[in-house]
Amino acid sequence: MTEGGARSAPWQTCTIAEIVQQTSTIKSFFLRLSEPFAYIAGQHVDVRLTAPDGYVAMRSYSIASAPSSANVIELAIERLADGEVSPFFHDIAAVGDEIELRGPLGGHFLWPERSTAPVLLIGAGSGVVPLMAMIRQRRALPQTVPTALLVSSRTHRDVLFADELFSLEMTDRTFKLALAITRETPSRVGDFARRIDSAMVTELIARLHHMPGHVFVCGSNPFVNIAADGALMAGLDASVVKTERYGG
Ligand SMILES: Cc1cc2nc3c(=O)[nH]c(=O)nc-3n(C[C@H](O)[C@H](O)[C@H](O)COP(=O)(O)OP(=O)(O)OC[C@H]3O[C@@H](n4cnc5c(N)ncnc54)[C@H](O)[C@@H]3O)c2cc1C
């Protein structure tokens, strides 16, 4: 799918079916689509809010749910205190509200569903969202392609989808999870007590037992720069590293 083709996706109205507080700053919004669409894990949607005076605000949000989850998609939105759209979702939006949305969008940050090459996923904060969709798609297919997820987080409580990730790590020996906890002591053996660096990426590659054929990095601009540099310094080729930047 091309970005240009995806941009022609029509606007539709969806209904907020459920809201779940995931961390202190991130809530999941389960949206019932009026026009269900097929998508690949890693893609996003555009959301459009229109004020009574006609003012329009539009933002992109990655889809967190696996494509197999039919006509309800999950978005996980981080509340930025000085933001415009994310505080609306956190403080005002309610179950039953209607939201304008178009998608799927994005043609480069896609789960490589036909590849058997090992995958390394690196994310921070809400940047875990498209990576979670990939992990969920991998599990739903099902696939056993060796996959590692490295999550950077200030504290354990800030790790998005932590319970689901811990549970998958326990049941799937081909899935490796490592946390880089920057503001408290890691409680799990094998987790790291510092920001992501090339030595950490090298260690994750060792745990995968293979050089990854695909690397996906997602989060704020500063985070993506550091993590992508770490991947390159760990010896990964730039051609296998794909990034998705959320701003900041
Ligand atoms: C393809 C794509 C997918 C995205 N998916 C998600 C998602 O799944 N969940 C999610 O919460 N956000 C996601 N974003 C970010 C989202 O589109 C908005 O930028 C974000 O919600 C802030 O919007 P706002 O109106 O609240 O703040 P604004 O008023 O637009 O911006 C406030 C400031 O925060 C900066 N900013 C935006 N995002 C971040 C960030 N992650 N970290 C630090 N600073 C930031 C902006 O650059 C700006 O300076 C995605 C962005 C892109 C481009």
PDBQT file of the ligand as one rigid body, heavy atoms in Angstrom, charges set to zero:
ROOT
HETATM    1  C1  LIG A 301       2.098   8.563  12.423  1.00  0.00    +0.000 C 
HETATM    2  C2  LIG A 301       1.850   9.065  13.828  1.00  0.00    +0.000 A 
HETATM    3  C3  LIG A 301       1.267   8.229  14.744  1.00  0.00    +0.000 A 
HETATM    4  C4  LIG A 301       1.029   8.667  16.047  1.00  0.00    +0.000 A 
HETATM    5  N1  LIG A 301       0.493   7.802  16.961  1.00  0.00    +0.000 NA
HETATM    6  C5  LIG A 301       0.287   8.196  18.236  1.00  0.00    +0.000 A 
HETATM    7  C6  LIG A 301      -0.231   7.283  19.198  1.00  0.00    +0.000 A 
HETATM    8  O1  LIG A 301      -0.499   6.088  18.910  1.00  0.00    +0.000 OA
HETATM    9  N2  LIG A 301      -0.424   7.742  20.463  1.00  0.00    +0.000 N 
HETATM   10  C7  LIG A 301      -0.135   9.045  20.817  1.00  0.00    +0.000 A 
HETATM   11  O2  LIG A 301      -0.361   9.402  21.993  1.00  0.00    +0.000 OA
HETATM   12  N3  LIG A 301       0.365   9.922  19.921  1.00  0.00    +0.000 NA
HETATM   13  C8  LIG A 301       0.574   9.545  18.644  1.00  0.00    +0.000 A 
HETATM   14  N4  LIG A 301       1.060  10.434  17.723  1.00  0.00    +0.000 N 
HETATM   15  C9  LIG A 301       1.217  11.859  18.120  1.00  0.00    +0.000 C 
HETATM   16  C10 LIG A 301      -0.115  12.584  17.890  1.00  0.00    +0.000 C 
HETATM   17  O3  LIG A 301      -0.378  12.690  16.495  1.00  0.00    +0.000 OA
HETATM   18  C11 LIG A 301      -0.125  13.984  18.466  1.00  0.00    +0.000 C 
HETATM   19  O4  LIG A 301       1.014  14.676  17.979  1.00  0.00    +0.000 OA
HETATM   20  C12 LIG A 301      -0.120  13.990  19.973  1.00  0.00    +0.000 C 
HETATM   21  O5  LIG A 301      -1.296  13.353  20.480  1.00  0.00    +0.000 OA
HETATM   22  C13 LIG A 301      -0.082  15.423  20.486  1.00  0.00    +0.000 C 
HETATM   23  O6  LIG A 301      -1.193  16.106  20.009  1.00  0.00    +0.000 OA
HETATM   24  P1  LIG A 301      -1.837  17.312  20.864  1.00  0.00    +0.000 P 
HETATM   25  O7  LIG A 301      -2.821  17.993  19.993  1.00  0.00    +0.000 OA
HETATM   26  O8  LIG A 301      -2.282  16.818  22.202  1.00  0.00    +0.000 OA
HETATM   27  O9  LIG A 301      -0.590  18.227  21.131  1.00  0.00    +0.000 OA
HETATM   28  P2  LIG A 301      -0.059  19.415  20.164  1.00  0.00    +0.000 P 
HETATM   29  O10 LIG A 301      -0.779  20.634  20.591  1.00  0.00    +0.000 OA
HETATM   30  O11 LIG A 301      -0.152  19.031  18.735  1.00  0.00    +0.000 OA
HETATM   31  O12 LIG A 301       1.489  19.356  20.465  1.00  0.00    +0.000 OA
HETATM   32  C14 LIG A 301       2.095  19.608  21.693  1.00  0.00    +0.000 C 
HETATM   33  C15 LIG A 301       3.601  19.443  21.532  1.00  0.00    +0.000 C 
HETATM   34  O13 LIG A 301       3.985  18.079  21.833  1.00  0.00    +0.000 OA
HETATM   35  C16 LIG A 301       4.809  17.541  20.795  1.00  0.00    +0.000 C 
HETATM   36  N5  LIG A 301       4.587  16.084  20.763  1.00  0.00    +0.000 N 
HETATM   37  C17 LIG A 301       3.705  15.392  20.034  1.00  0.00    +0.000 A 
HETATM   38  N6  LIG A 301       3.791  14.077  20.288  1.00  0.00    +0.000 NA
HETATM   39  C18 LIG A 301       4.774  13.938  21.213  1.00  0.00    +0.000 A 
HETATM   40  C19 LIG A 301       5.352  12.834  21.880  1.00  0.00    +0.000 A 
HETATM   41  N7  LIG A 301       4.943  11.571  21.642  1.00  0.00    +0.000 N 
HETATM   42  N8  LIG A 301       6.308  13.048  22.786  1.00  0.00    +0.000 NA
HETATM   43  C20 LIG A 301       6.734  14.302  23.039  1.00  0.00    +0.000 A 
HETATM   44  N9  LIG A 301       6.239  15.379  22.433  1.00  0.00    +0.000 NA
HETATM   45  C21 LIG A 301       5.282  15.212  21.529  1.00  0.00    +0.000 A 
HETATM   46  C22 LIG A 301       4.389  18.281  19.561  1.00  0.00    +0.000 C 
HETATM   47  O14 LIG A 301       5.431  18.229  18.578  1.00  0.00    +0.000 OA
HETATM   48  C23 LIG A 301       4.150  19.681  20.113  1.00  0.00    +0.000 C 
HETATM   49  O15 LIG A 301       5.345  20.396  20.240  1.00  0.00    +0.000 OA
HETATM   50  C24 LIG A 301       1.345  10.005  16.420  1.00  0.00    +0.000 A 
HETATM   51  C25 LIG A 301       1.933  10.855  15.470  1.00  0.00    +0.000 A 
HETATM   52  C26 LIG A 301       2.192  10.399  14.201  1.00  0.00    +0.000 A 
HETATM   53  C27 LIG A 301       2.824  11.346  13.207  1.00  0.00    +0.000 C 
ENDROOT
TORSDOF 0
